[in-house]
């Protein structure tokens, strides 16, 4: 598996990077699977593909704080991104890989591997909750989602390292759809930070996914074009 540690200056470029990597592999330009990690430098809200921003986001609060609202290409709920988060993206080949044959089996396969990696790093139990959350003592520390194509899939997520959880409370209302274990808890009562250095978690992910060689020529032009033509547009970000 190839490894890419690359953070772009803008939220749109970072979101476009994931989709561009998936397109790149799906269209036959890269035969390798990929692990990509990045750390946002600005706060921004990211809605899931089918989320309605007016329902899932406190838009007046975001406008007041000048926090942009964007949409990603995968499913799942709306999240706040920013300093203190570590994001990862896996581009995995579906063909011939039995654990990746469906959404449910892919969720189990990826989440269990990440759970084991994080548990080993922390030396304490980490649980998979609500299909695509990682939790410690019932508190969520990572959310994840996927997007599937015919040959490759994208599985990505966020680890909370040292994040401002109070800002989540301010900018996001309670989600309209919740996993059962949440029990209608406020964000500050439901989320927890791992308090880990980003480099330690990156190394654990690299080892878990055998990402041993650098991705030296990522599709930068495609990423930039997708950022300009899609992820900076109101038509995409507020399509629902």
VOBA-1610 file (N, C-alpha, C; in pm, whole numbers, padded with zeros to 5 digits, always signed):
BEGIN
Unk+00084-00119+00000Unk+00000+00000+00000Unk+00088+00125+00000Unk+00046+00226-00077Unk+00117+00353-00082Unk+00072+00443+00033Unk+00160+00536+00072Unk+00133+00625+00183Unk+00149+00770+00138Unk+00052+00853+00176Unk+00056+00995+00141Unk+00020+01077+00264Unk+00114+01158+00310Unk+00091+01251+00419Unk+00090+01390+00357Unk-00031+01441+00331Unk-00042+01567+00256Unk-00165+01643+00303Unk-00144+01765+00352Unk-00252+01854+00391Unk-00249+01977+00301Unk-00362+02008+00240Unk-00373+02126+00155Unk-00413+02248+00238Unk-00394+02368+00184Unk-00425+02489+00260Unk-00573+02510+00286Unk-00662+02460+00197Unk-00804+02492+00210Unk-00888+02368+00235Unk-01003+02384+00300Unk-01093+02271+00320Unk-01135+02205+00189Unk-01167+02285+00087Unk-01213+02229-00040Unk-01108+02139-00103Unk-00981+02181-00096Unk-00875+02099-00155Unk-00858+01968-00079Unk-00872+01972+00052Unk-00856+01850+00129Unk-00970+01751+00103Unk-01092+01801+00090Unk-01203+01711+00057Unk-01191+01660-00086Unk-01148+01745-00177Unk-01132+01704-00316Unk-01025+01597-00331Unk-00924+01602-00247Unk-00815+01505-00254Unk-00867+01362-00242Unk-00957+01340-00147Unk-01011+01205-00127Unk-01081+01153-00253Unk-01170+01235-00308Unk-01245+01191-00426Unk-01152+01175-00546Unk-01055+01262-00560Unk-00962+01252-00672Unk-00878+01124-00664Unk-00837+01086-00545Unk-00762+00961-00529Unk-00848+00841-00565Unk-00975+00843-00524Unk-01066+00734-00561Unk-01084+00728-00712Unk-01109+00842-00777Unk-01124+00846-00922Unk-00998+00795-00992Unk-00884+00835-00942Unk-00755+00799-00999Unk-00736+00648-01002Unk-00767+00584-00891Unk-00755+00438-00885Unk-00864+00369-00967Unk-00985+00417-00956Unk-01096+00357-01028Unk-01074+00360-01179Unk-01014+00466-01229Unk-00992+00482-01373Unk-00862+00418-01422Unk-00797+00343-01336Unk-00682+00265-01378Unk-00549+00337-01380Unk-00541+00456-01318Unk-00416+00531-01320Unk-00322+00494-01206Unk-00374+00421-01109Unk-00292+00375-00997Unk-00341+00236-00959Unk-00253+00140-00960Unk-00290+00002-00929Unk-00275-00028-00780Unk-00218+00063-00705Unk-00191+00039-00563Unk-00305+00092-00477Unk-00323+00028-00363Unk-00410+00084-00261Unk-00334+00198-00190Unk-00409+00286-00123Unk-00349+00410-00070Unk-00399+00435+00071Unk-00309+00480+00158Unk-00343+00540+00287Unk-00299+00685+00283Unk-00393+00776+00301Unk-00366+00920+00301Unk-00402+00977+00437Unk-00317+01060+00495Unk-00346+01127+00621Unk-00330+01277+00604Unk-00411+01352+00678Unk-00401+01498+00674Unk-00459+01558+00801Unk-00413+01680+00833Unk-00453+01749+00955Unk-00504+01889+00919Unk-00631+01916+00938Unk-00686+02047+00900Unk-00624+02159+00983Unk-00605+02273+00918Unk-00548+02388+00986Unk-00653+02496+01014Unk-00772+02480+00956Unk-00882+02575+00978Unk-01006+02496+01020Unk-01095+02563+01094Unk-01223+02501+01127Unk-01317+02509+01007Unk-01387+02399+00981Unk-01493+02397+00881Unk-01586+02282+00909Unk-01711+02299+00871Unk-01813+02196+00888Unk-01819+02113+00761Unk-01836+01982+00778Unk-01848+01892+00663Unk-01976+01810+00677Unk-02070+01833+00587Unk-02193+01755+00585Unk-02171+01625+00509Unk-02238+01518+00552Unk-02238+01395+00475Unk-02311+01414+00344Unk-02290+01323+00251Unk-02342+01339+00115Unk-02492+01374+00113Unk-02572+01308+00196Unk-02717+01326+00188Unk-02771+01416+00298Unk-02684+01479+00377Unk-02731+01564+00486Unk-02788+01696+00435Unk-02886+01747+00506Unk-02943+01879+00477Unk-02877+01979+00570Unk-02801+02072+00513Unk-02724+02166+00595Unk-02813+02247+00689Unk-02929+02287+00643Unk-03016+02370+00726Unk-03065+02296+00850Unk-03066+02163+00845Unk-03110+02081+00958Unk-02994+02041+01047Unk-02880+02007+00987Unk-02769+01947+01061Unk-02663+02047+01105Unk-02677+02174+01065Unk-02575+02275+01095Unk-02641+02398+01155Unk-02577+02458+01254Unk-02621+02588+01305Unk-02562+02694+01212Unk-02634+02723+01106Unk-02580+02811+01003Unk-02554+02954+01052Unk-02642+03014+01133Unk-02610+03149+01183Unk-02481+03152+01267Unk-02459+03048+01347Unk-02338+03045+01429Unk-02214+03029+01341Unk-02225+02947+01238Unk-02112+02930+01146Unk-02082+03061+01073Unk-02188+03128+01031Unk-02168+03256+00962Unk-02104+03358+01056Unk-02148+03360+01180Unk-02093+03455+01277Unk-01944+03431+01302Unk-01906+03303+01307Unk-01766+03268+01332Unk-01685+03254+01202Unk-01751+03273+01089Unk-01686+03261+00958Unk-01628+03121+00938Unk-01707+03022+00978Unk-01671+02881+00959Unk-01745+02831+00836Unk-01675+02795+00729Unk-01743+02751+00607Unk-01809+02614+00624Unk-01911+02590+00543Unk-01983+02464+00543Unk-01963+02398+00408Unk-01912+02276+00408Unk-01887+02202+00285Unk-01957+02067+00293Unk-01951+01994+00183Unk-02012+01861+00176Unk-01908+01763+00123Unk-01904+01643+00179Unk-01811+01541+00130Unk-01885+01445+00037Unk-01809+01358-00027Unk-01868+01266-00126Unk-01917+01137-00064Unk-01894+01116+00065Unk-01936+00992+00131Unk-02054+01018+00222Unk-02112+00911+00275Unk-02229+00923+00361Unk-02193+00959+00503Unk-02282+00925+00596Unk-02257+00955+00736Unk-02309+01091+00776Unk-02279+01128+00901Unk-02333+01250+00957Unk-02244+01371+00938Unk-02294+01484+00984Unk-02223+01611+00974Unk-02123+01625+01089Unk-02003+01675+01059Unk-01898+01688+01159Unk-01833+01825+01148Unk-01765+01861+01255Unk-01679+01979+01255Unk-01535+01934+01244Unk-01462+01993+01151Unk-01319+01964+01135Unk-01238+02084+01182Unk-01113+02059+01216Unk-01026+02169+01255Unk-00900+02121+01322Unk-00818+02214+01372Unk-00695+02178+01442Unk-00726+02084+01559Unk-00643+01983+01574Unk-00667+01883+01678Unk-00733+01758+01626Unk-00763+01753+01496Unk-00815+01633+01431Unk-00706+01570+01344Unk-00709+01440+01333Unk-00629+01369+01234Unk-00725+01292+01143Unk-00717+01320+01014Unk-00799+01251+00916Unk-00717+01148+00840Unk-00783+01037+00809Unk-00719+00936+00726Unk-00815+00894+00615Unk-00758+00848+00506Unk-00836+00799+00393Unk-00772+00670+00343Unk-00853+00566+00324Unk-00808+00443+00261Unk-00875+00430+00125Unk-00797+00404+00023Unk-00848+00367-00109Unk-00817+00218-00124Unk-00920+00134-00124Unk-00903-00011-00121Unk-00965-00073-00246Unk-00901-00176-00296Unk-00950-00247-00414Unk-01054-00351-00371Unk-01169-00348-00436Unk-01280-00436-00399Unk-01261-00576-00455Unk-01218-00588-00578Unk-01214-00716-00649Unk-01130-00818-00574Unk-01189-00937-00553Unk-01115-01047-00493Unk-01094-01036-00344Unk-01145-00931-00283Unk-01125-00911-00139Unk-01259-00936-00069Unk-01277-01054-00014Unk-01406-01092+00043Unk-01453-00997+00153Unk-01364-00946+00241Unk-01414-00855+00344Unk-01471-00725+00290Unk-01446-00694+00163Unk-01490-00566+00107Unk-01610-00582+00013Unk-01677-00695+00019Unk-01781-00725-00081Unk-01907-00642-00063Unk-01929-00585+00056Unk-02049-00506+00081Unk-02017-00392+00177Unk-02113-00301+00192Unk-02094-00191+00286Unk-02073-00244+00427Unk-02157-00339+00468Unk-02151-00389+00605Unk-02021-00462+00633Unk-01977-00549+00541Unk-01854-00624+00566Unk-01732-00533+00561Unk-01737-00430+00476Unk-01628-00333+00472Unk-01619-00257+00602Unk-01735-00214+00653Unk-01736-00145+00782Unk-01669-00230+00890Unk-01707-00357+00898Unk-01652-00444+01002Unk-01502-00462+00984Unk-01460-00484+00861Unk-01319-00510+00833Unk-01231-00390+00871Unk-01266-00272+00821Unk-01183-00155+00846Unk-01191-00112+00992Unk-01311-00109+01047Unk-01327-00061+01184Unk-01255-00151+01284Unk-01259-00282+01262Unk-01191-00372+01355Unk-01040-00358+01347Unk-00987-00335+01229Unk-00843-00314+01218Unk-00801-00184+01284Unk-00878-00079+01263Unk-00846+00049+01328Unk-00865+00040+01479Unk-00967-00034+01521Unk-00989-00052+01665Unk-00869-00121+01730Unk-00819-00226+01667Unk-00704-00297+01722Unk-00580-00208+01726Unk-00560-00130+01621Unk-00443-00041+01616Unk-00449+00063+01728Unk-00566+00124+01746Unk-00580+00227+01847Unk-00572+00167+01987Unk-00633+00051+02007Unk-00628-00014+02137Unk-00486-00049+02178Unk-00407-00097+02082Unk-00267-00129+02111Unk-00189-00003+02146Unk-00215+00105+02074Unk-00144+00230+02099Unk-00177+00287+02237Unk-00305+00277+02276Unk-00349+00333+02403Unk-00333+00237+02520Unk-00319+00108+02487Unk-00314+00003+02589Unk-00441+00002+02675Unk-00554+00016+02606Unk-00684+00011+02674Unk-00790-00030+02572Unk-00905-00078+02616Unk-01008-00126+02523Unk-01067-00012+02439Unk-01083-00039+02312Unk-01152+00050+02218Unk-01262-00032+02152Unk-01381+00023+02140Unk-01494-00051+02087Unk-01548+00012+01959Unk-01602-00073+01872Unk-01677-00025+01755Unk-01822-00008+01798Unk-01875+00111+01776Unk-02013+00141+01812Unk-02085+00199+01692Unk-02213+00168+01681Unk-02295+00227+01574Unk-02240+00204+01435Unk-02176+00091+01409Unk-02121+00049+01280Unk-01991+00119+01244Unk-01983+00253+01257Unk-01863+00322+01207Unk-01807+00424+01304Unk-01834+00406+01433Unk-01771+00489+01536Unk-01671+00404+01614Unk-01564+00468+01659Unk-01478+00409+01761Unk-01503+00483+01891Unk-01514+00408+02001Unk-01549+00468+02129Unk-01465+00408+02241Unk-01441+00490+02342Unk-01371+00449+02463Unk-01462+00479+02580Unk-01498+00375+02656Unk-01590+00392+02769Unk-01718+00463+02726Unk-01766+00430+02608Unk-01891+00486+02559Unk-01883+00625+02500Unk-01761+00680+02489Unk-01742+00813+02433Unk-01677+00803+02295Unk-01734+00871+02198Unk-01686+00863+02060Unk-01555+00939+02043Unk-01458+00871+01980Unk-01330+00936+01950Unk-01299+00935+01801Unk-01382+00866+01721Unk-01357+00859+01576Unk-01487+00827+01504Unk-01514+00903+01397Unk-01627+00876+01309Unk-01577+00847+01169Unk-01649+00762+01093Unk-01600+00712+00965Unk-01714+00691+00866Unk-01681+00689+00738Unk-01781+00664+00634Unk-01711+00612+00509Unk-01790+00571+00411Unk-01731+00516+00289Unk-01809+00558+00165Unk-01742+00544+00050Unk-01804+00561-00080Unk-01750+00451-00170Unk-01836+00387-00247Unk-01798+00271-00325Unk-01811+00299-00475Unk-01714+00250-00548Unk-01723+00246-00694Unk-01720+00098-00736Unk-01703+00072-00863Unk-01705-00068-00910Unk-01579-00144-00869Unk-01463-00081-00884Unk-01336-00149-00859Unk-01271-00110-00727Unk-01290+00013-00685Unk-01226+00062-00563Unk-01329+00129-00473Unk-01295+00138-00346Unk-01379+00210-00251Unk-01293+00307-00170Unk-01359+00407-00118Unk-01297+00506-00030Unk-01355+00486+00109Unk-01268+00472+00206Unk-01311+00463+00346Unk-01230+00566+00423Unk-01297+00661+00485Unk-01223+00766+00554Unk-01288+00802+00686Unk-01208+00870+00770Unk-01260+00906+00900Unk-01170+01005+00972Unk-01213+01043+01091Unk-01145+01144+01172Unk-01120+01089+01312Unk-01000+01113+01363Unk-00968+01085+01502Unk-00958+01218+01577Unk-01024+01226+01691Unk-01017+01345+01774Unk-00896+01333+01865Unk-00797+01419+01845Unk-00674+01414+01923Unk-00675+01517+02036Unk-00684+01644+01999Unk-00691+01754+02096Unk-00783+01862+02039Unk-00909+01827+02024Unk-01004+01910+01950Unk-01089+01992+02047Unk-01133+02109+02001Unk-01219+02197+02081Unk-01363+02144+02076Unk-01398+02061+02171Unk-01530+01998+02170Unk-01641+02098+02198Unk-01610+02206+02269Unk-01712+02308+02297Unk-01758+02377+02170Unk-01667+02387+02073Unk-01704+02451+01947Unk-01801+02362+01868Unk-01788+02232+01880Unk-01884+02141+01818Unk-02023+02170+01872Unk-02031+02188+02002Unk-02161+02217+02067Unk-02221+02345+02012Unk-02139+02442+01983Unk-02188+02572+01935Unk-02234+02567+01790Unk-02164+02491+01706Unk-02187+02497+01562Unk-02277+02387+01508Unk-02293+02278+01582Unk-02375+02167+01533Unk-02485+02134+01632Unk-02612+02132+01588Unk-02718+02083+01675Unk-02705+01932+01691Unk-02787+01874+01775Unk-02790+01728+01784Unk-02828+01672+01647Unk-02762+01567+01600Unk-02793+01514+01467Unk-02933+01456+01460Unk-02992+01465+01343Unk-03128+01412+01324Unk-03132+01260+01333Unk-03020+01194+01302Unk-03009+01049+01316Unk-02892+01019+01408Unk-02917+00936+01511Unk-02815+00906+01610Unk-02800+00755+01626Unk-02677+00708+01650Unk-02660+00567+01688Unk-02719+00546+01827Unk-02764+00425+01853Unk-02832+00397+01978Unk-02752+00430+02102Unk-02621+00407+02096Unk-02539+00426+02214Unk-02523+00573+02252Unk-02559+00663+02162Unk-02547+00806+02195Unk-02645+00848+02303Unk-02768+00797+02296Unk-02870+00823+02397Unk-02899+00972+02413Unk-02899+01043+02300Unk-02935+01184+02296Unk-02843+01273+02379Unk-02719+01229+02401Unk-02624+01309+02478Unk-02576+01430+02398Unk-02548+01540+02467Unk-02488+01657+02405Unk-02350+01622+02353Unk-02301+01701+02257Unk-02171+01672+02196Unk-02061+01662+02302Unk-02061+01755+02397Unk-01954+01756+02497Unk-01963+01639+02595Unk-02080+01573+02602Unk-02096+01454+02685Unk-02080+01325+02606Unk-02066+01339+02476Unk-02062+01221+02387Unk-01925+01201+02323Unk-01849+01308+02304Unk-01721+01302+02235Unk-01606+01306+02335Unk-01491+01248+02293Unk-01373+01254+02377Unk-01248+01265+02291Unk-01147+01331+02344Unk-01018+01341+02276Unk-00927+01225+02318Unk-00843+01184+02225Unk-00747+01077+02252Unk-00621+01128+02321Unk-00594+01259+02307Unk-00473+01318+02366Unk-00348+01241+02325Unk-00339+01214+02196Unk-00224+01146+02138Unk-00153+01239+02041Unk-00021+01229+02029Unk+00047+01301+01922Unk+00007+01244+01786Unk-00015+01331+01691Unk-00057+01287+01558Unk+00042+01189+01497Unk+00171+01211+01517Unk+00271+01125+01455Unk+00263+00982+01507Unk+00227+00964+01634Unk+00214+00829+01689Unk+00098+00755+01622Unk-00013+00824+01604Unk-00129+00760+01542Unk-00103+00734+01394Unk-00036+00826+01326Unk+00000+00802+01186Unk+00086+00676+01173Unk+00183+00661+01261Unk+00271+00544+01255Unk+00192+00417+01280Unk+00096+00420+01372Unk+00015+00302+01400Unk-00072+00264+01280Unk-00128+00364+01213Unk-00208+00337+01093Unk-00122+00281+00981Unk-00005+00337+00962Unk+00087+00286+00859Unk+00121+00141+00884Unk+00148+00106+01008Unk+00182-00032+01040Unk+00063-00124+01019Unk-00054-00081+01064Unk-00175-00164+01052Unk-00209-00194+00907Unk-00192-00096+00820Unk-00232-00110+00680Unk-00113-00138+00588Unk+00003-00163+00645Unk+00124-00197+00568Unk+00147-00094+00457Unk+00135+00034+00494Unk+00159+00143+00398Unk+00307+00177+00404Unk+00384+00107+00321Unk+00530+00107+00337Unk+00606+00194+00237Unk+00539+00240+00133Unk+00612+00318+00033Unk+00536+00446+00002Unk+00606+00556-00021Unk+00539+00685-00044Unk+00470+00691-00180Unk+00359+00761-00184Unk+00292+00793-00310Unk+00357+00920-00362Unk+00443+00905-00459Unk+00530+01015-00500Unk+00466+01110-00601Unk+00367+01063-00677Unk+00307+01148-00780Unk+00155+01147-00770Unk+00098+01206-00664Unk-00048+01212-00654Unk-00106+01300-00764Unk-00234+01281-00797Unk-00296+01357-00907Unk-00333+01499-00865Unk-00233+01583-00853Unk-00254+01718-00799Unk-00345+01803-00887Unk-00330+01791-01020Unk-00415+01871-01109Unk-00561+01832-01096Unk-00586+01703-01087Unk-00725+01656-01072Unk-00783+01702-00939Unk-00701+01701-00835Unk-00747+01748-00705Unk-00784+01895-00710Unk-00699+01976-00771Unk-00724+02119-00780Unk-00849+02148-00862Unk-00865+02076-00973Unk-00982+02097-01059Unk-01110+02060-00986Unk-01107+01951-00911Unk-01226+01908-00837Unk-01259+02006-00725Unk-01156+02060-00662Unk-01179+02160-00558Unk-01248+02283-00616Unk-01197+02332-00731Unk-01255+02452-00792Unk-01394+02427-00847Unk-01411+02315-00915Unk-01536+02292-00986Unk-01647+02231-00903Unk-01615+02183-00784Unk-01718+02115-00704Unk-01719+02164-00559Unk-01609+02148-00489Unk-01610+02165-00343Unk-01609+02310-00297Unk-01592+02403-00388Unk-01606+02544-00352Unk-01740+02602-00399Unk-01827+02520-00456Unk-01951+02570-00514Unk-02069+02554-00419Unk-02155+02651-00418Unk-02276+02643-00338Unk-02368+02532-00390Unk-02366+02509-00521Unk-02451+02405-00580Unk-02422+02268-00519Unk-02296+02241-00489Unk-02260+02113-00426Unk-02279+02118-00275Unk-02226+02219-00212Unk-02224+02221-00066Unk-02362+02238-00003Unk-02454+02304-00078Unk-02589+02323-00024Unk-02692+02261-00119Unk-02659+02147-00173Unk-02749+02082-00268Unk-02875+02030-00201Unk-02870+02009-00071Unk-02989+01964+00005Unk-03019+02065+00115
//
